Amino acid sequence: MLLKTALRSVGVLLLMLATWPAAWSQSAPQFDAIVVRQHDPHDVSQDGGIHWGGLAFEANNVPLTFLMTQAFGVKKWLIDGLPAWAAKSTWDVNAKVAASDLKLMQSLTREQRSQMLQTVLTEQFRLRYHFGEKLQPVYELSVLPAGPKFKASANIDGTKRGFGGWTFAAGLAQCERITMAQFANGLSPLVERVVMDKTGLTGAYDIEVRWTPENSANAGNDNGLDATAAPGIVTALREQAGLRLTSAKAMVPLLVIDAMEQPEQQ
């Protein structure tokens, strides 16, 4: 389903690349018209997602936390103070720019898209916020004494490879030319904790790890009879990659909601 795909793979990749907001290097086009509606609460479909195209941004059946992750580069469990109504509902958004901004829309950077989504949230939901820190449980990613079970990325024609291809989804991490800091960040949404890179590895690597997600319908239901079933993520990282996840606590950045209002239905 589109929403699950967005949250588990494409959204994960966007979150990996996003960090806490800095000063935007370029001005984004302004939305000329924005229509926001609460998605039909009687619709039990899980279909939904976001789309940038032409002169418009569209969102269908998406939680506000998902819009916030895209707007601020913050993981959803690091949003503090979300009102109960915002946590329970999903929303449809249709926002358009003027025709004169077509070329700008066709060449939007990730930072510009984030800035435009911030505008939707601050104008339509009267969002007021600040950034803070909080001591929270985290995971530390380290290398087992026997060493890693993956290799450094190869060179092509004697030159270093550039940006690689990464997939982080439920049950799968498949990465080419990824740093360990990026790998740790990609794991974070899958374990819903900040993962801190403590490996000491400084290169770029090719890594593939497969596991059975904890919420899988098949997890733990075979009474140990399926010897081919993938292990949990902690065991999989240890056995397949030579990596260890250790529980710890650390100060982590939060997006703190100071105020937020439901928009008037249009």
Buried (B, 14 or more C-beta within 10 A) or exposed (E): EBBBEBBBBBBBBBBBBBEEBEEEEEEBBEBEEBEBEEBEEEEEEEEBBBEEEEBBBBBBBBBBBBBBBBBBBBBBBBBEBBBEEBEEBBBBBBBBBBEEBEEBBEEBEEBBBBBBBBBBBBBBBEBEBEEEEEEBEBBBBBBBEEEBBBEEBEEEEEEEEEEBEBBBBBBBBBBBBBBBBBBBBBBBBBBEBBBBBBBEBEEBBBBEBEBBBEEBEEBEEEEEEEEEBBBBBBEBBBBBBBBBBEEEEBEBBBBBBEEBEBBEEE
